[in-house]
Each structure stands twice: as structure tokens, then as C-alpha cells.
Amino acid sequence: MSNIAETEGKWYVIHTYSGYENKVLTSITKMVENMGLQDYIFDVKIPVEEVMEVKNERRKLVQRKLFPSYVMIKMIMTKQTLYLIRNTRGVTGFVGPGSKVPIPLTNEEVRRMGLENVRVKFDIAAGDVVDIITGPFEGYQGVVDEVDDARQKVRIKVELFNRENVIELDFIHVKKV
């Protein structure tokens, strides 16, 4: 699998029959292997979260699907890959408008869904004034104290309750004034 081809791949959402998510994932993975499509289909995922369930006073850690009846796939869209996915048993189709060419997820959607750690381009440095555009501090303004590129986080000094407070936010939550 070449890294150049993988960077060209985009994430798409496949709708499946209820309860068929794992079967679809297994089928697609096997077809990719058997047909040698590793340069076109890179990853197939079912996003899950771990949840503590209590039954009969017993605690159990279980994995719950974040998006039941949906499978996420990173691939390069070609006639062959489109045909392969649409004709996989259990697949009802791609998520998107009508039966046209499927629309890939945006980088922001991929990041929020936790499919990939998409790097955000950030042109803000310590000392810059920023607006907080999302989250509980939306509408506040602050001064950048520290930028952590590796973690994609920024520390900001914000005045709350007549006191200067330092908060840490993801890059996507702020914009330069």
C-alpha cells in the first residue's frame, strides 16, 4: 500500500441492514484481500465506544456501535470499488444524495467521528488574540498562551468572572481575530 495513494483516499459512509455491520466489514476486507485492491480500499471501520453496562447488579464493559447500521470506509472512488461496495451483501448503499456518486466526509467530520486524527493547519502563535467559535466558551475572546502542534491543542488566557483563566482547547475551536 503506497502512502501517496492512501492520502488520496477519502472516507465514505455505507448504509447496511440492521445488524449486518460486522458481516459487511468482513466481506469487504476479504474481497479487498482476494481481489488485490489494497491500493484502492485502505480501511473499513465500525466506530464503537466502550460503555459500562449494569445488569443484575453486575458491571460489564461492552462495546456499543456509535452509528448502528453504518460502516465507514476509506477508499479511492473508482467504478470498480463503487460496484464492489454497492454489491456487497448487506449493503443498502452509500450515504448521500440520491444514487449519484457518493460524497466523501469532510476532514472535520472525519476528525469528529474519530476515524482518523486529521491534522489541522494552524497559523496562530503565542500572543495572538483569538475568538472561541465553538463549545462552552463560544463567544469569548482570549490571548494564546501556548500552542501544542503535536496534540493539536492551544492554551488560551480568557477573562471569566473578572479573573484571568487558562483553558485548553482543540485547534478547531478557535480562530484568529
C-alpha positions as CSV (number, residue, x, y, z in Angstrom):
1,M,0.0,0.0,0.0
2,S,1.6,3.3,-1.1
3,N,1.3,6.3,1.2
4,I,0.6,8.6,-1.7
5,A,-2.4,6.6,-2.8
6,E,-3.7,6.4,0.8
7,T,-3.6,10.2,1.2
8,E,-5.8,10.4,-1.9
9,G,-8.3,8.1,-0.3
10,K,-11.4,9.7,1.2
11,W,-13.8,8.4,3.9
12,Y,-17.3,7.4,2.8
13,V,-20.3,6.1,4.8
14,I,-22.0,2.9,3.8
15,H,-25.6,2.1,5.0
16,T,-26.2,-1.5,5.9
17,Y,-29.1,-3.6,7.0
18,S,-29.6,-3.6,10.8
19,G,-27.2,-6.0,12.4
20,Y,-25.1,-6.5,9.3
21,E,-22.3,-4.1,10.1
22,N,-19.7,-6.8,11.1
23,K,-20.7,-9.0,8.2
24,V,-20.2,-6.2,5.7
25,L,-16.9,-5.2,7.3
26,T,-15.7,-8.8,7.0
27,S,-16.9,-9.2,3.4
28,I,-15.3,-6.0,2.2
29,T,-12.0,-6.9,3.9
30,K,-11.9,-10.4,2.3
31,M,-12.8,-9.0,-1.1
32,V,-10.0,-6.4,-0.9
33,E,-7.6,-9.2,0.0
34,N,-8.8,-11.6,-2.7
35,M,-9.0,-9.0,-5.5
36,G,-5.8,-7.2,-4.6
37,L,-7.5,-3.8,-4.0
38,Q,-5.2,-2.7,-1.2
39,D,-4.2,0.3,-3.3
40,Y,-7.8,1.5,-3.6
41,I,-9.5,0.5,-0.3
42,F,-7.4,1.3,2.7
43,D,-9.6,0.9,5.8
44,V,-13.0,-0.2,6.9
45,K,-14.3,0.7,10.4
46,I,-17.3,0.4,12.6
47,P,-16.9,3.2,15.2
48,V,-17.6,1.9,18.7
49,E,-17.5,3.3,22.2
50,E,-16.9,1.4,25.4
51,V,-19.8,1.6,27.9
52,M,-20.2,0.3,31.4
53,E,-23.5,-1.8,31.5
54,V,-25.1,-2.9,34.7
55,K,-27.3,-6.0,34.6
56,N,-28.4,-7.9,37.7
57,E,-26.1,-5.8,39.8
58,R,-23.1,-6.9,37.7
59,R,-21.0,-4.4,35.9
60,K,-19.7,-5.3,32.4
61,L,-17.7,-3.2,29.9
62,V,-19.3,-3.6,26.5
63,Q,-18.6,-2.1,23.1
64,R,-21.6,-0.2,21.6
65,K,-21.8,0.9,18.0
66,L,-21.8,4.7,17.7
67,F,-23.6,4.6,14.4
68,P,-25.8,1.5,14.1
69,S,-26.4,0.3,10.5
70,Y,-23.4,2.3,9.2
71,V,-19.9,1.3,8.2
72,M,-17.1,3.8,7.4
73,I,-14.7,3.1,4.5
74,K,-11.5,4.9,3.4
75,M,-11.0,4.4,-0.3
76,I,-10.3,5.9,-3.7
77,M,-13.6,6.0,-5.6
78,T,-13.5,4.1,-8.9
79,K,-16.1,2.3,-10.9
80,Q,-14.7,-1.0,-9.6
81,T,-14.7,0.0,-5.9
82,L,-18.1,1.6,-6.2
83,Y,-19.5,-1.6,-7.8
84,L,-17.8,-3.8,-5.3
85,I,-19.2,-1.9,-2.3
86,R,-22.7,-1.5,-3.7
87,N,-23.0,-5.2,-4.5
88,T,-21.7,-6.4,-1.1
89,R,-24.3,-8.5,0.7
90,G,-26.0,-6.4,3.5
91,V,-25.2,-3.0,1.9
92,T,-28.1,-0.8,1.0
93,G,-25.9,1.9,-0.5
94,F,-23.7,4.9,0.2
95,V,-25.0,7.8,2.3
96,G,-25.5,10.8,0.2
97,P,-27.9,12.5,-2.2
98,G,-29.8,10.0,-4.5
99,S,-28.0,7.4,-6.4
100,K,-25.3,9.8,-7.7
101,V,-21.6,9.5,-6.9
102,P,-21.2,9.2,-3.1
103,I,-19.9,12.3,-1.3
104,P,-16.9,11.8,1.0
105,L,-16.8,13.0,4.6
106,T,-15.1,16.3,5.2
107,N,-11.9,16.4,7.3
108,E,-13.9,18.0,10.1
109,E,-16.4,15.1,10.1
110,V,-13.6,12.5,10.0
111,R,-12.0,14.2,13.0
112,R,-15.2,14.5,15.0
113,M,-16.1,10.8,14.3
114,G,-12.7,9.7,15.5
115,L,-11.9,7.8,12.3
116,E,-8.6,9.5,11.8
117,N,-6.5,12.1,13.5
118,V,-6.7,14.7,10.8
119,R,-4.1,17.4,11.2
120,V,-5.5,21.0,11.3
121,K,-3.4,23.7,9.7
122,F,-2.8,26.3,12.4
123,D,-1.3,29.8,11.8
124,I,-1.7,31.1,15.3
125,A,1.2,31.8,17.7
126,A,1.6,32.7,21.3
127,G,0.4,36.2,22.0
128,D,-2.2,36.3,19.2
129,V,-5.8,37.3,20.1
130,V,-8.4,34.6,19.2
131,D,-12.1,34.1,19.2
132,I,-13.5,30.9,20.6
133,I,-16.0,29.7,17.9
134,T,-17.5,26.5,19.4
135,G,-18.0,24.8,22.7
136,P,-19.0,26.1,26.2
137,F,-16.7,29.2,25.8
138,E,-18.1,30.2,22.4
139,G,-18.2,34.0,22.0
140,Y,-15.3,34.6,24.4
141,Q,-12.0,36.2,23.3
142,G,-8.6,35.4,24.6
143,V,-4.9,35.6,24.2
144,V,-2.9,32.5,23.1
145,D,-0.5,31.4,25.8
146,E,0.9,28.2,24.3
147,V,0.4,26.2,21.0
148,D,0.9,22.4,21.1
149,D,1.1,21.2,17.5
150,A,1.6,17.5,18.4
151,R,-1.6,17.3,20.4
152,Q,-3.5,19.9,18.1
153,K,-4.3,21.9,21.3
154,V,-3.9,25.6,22.3
155,R,-3.9,27.1,25.7
156,I,-5.7,30.5,26.0
157,K,-5.9,33.1,28.7
158,V,-9.6,34.1,28.9
159,E,-11.2,36.5,31.4
160,L,-14.0,34.8,33.2
161,F,-15.8,36.1,36.3
162,N,-13.4,39.1,36.4
163,R,-10.4,36.7,36.7
164,E,-7.9,35.6,34.1
165,N,-8.2,31.8,33.5
166,V,-6.2,29.5,31.3
167,I,-8.2,27.0,29.2
168,E,-7.1,24.3,26.8
169,L,-8.9,23.8,23.5
170,D,-8.6,21.9,20.2
171,F,-7.4,24.0,17.3
172,I,-10.8,23.7,15.6
173,H,-12.4,25.6,18.4
174,V,-10.6,28.9,17.8
175,K,-9.9,31.4,15.0
176,K,-7.5,34.3,14.8
177,V,-9.0,37.8,15.2
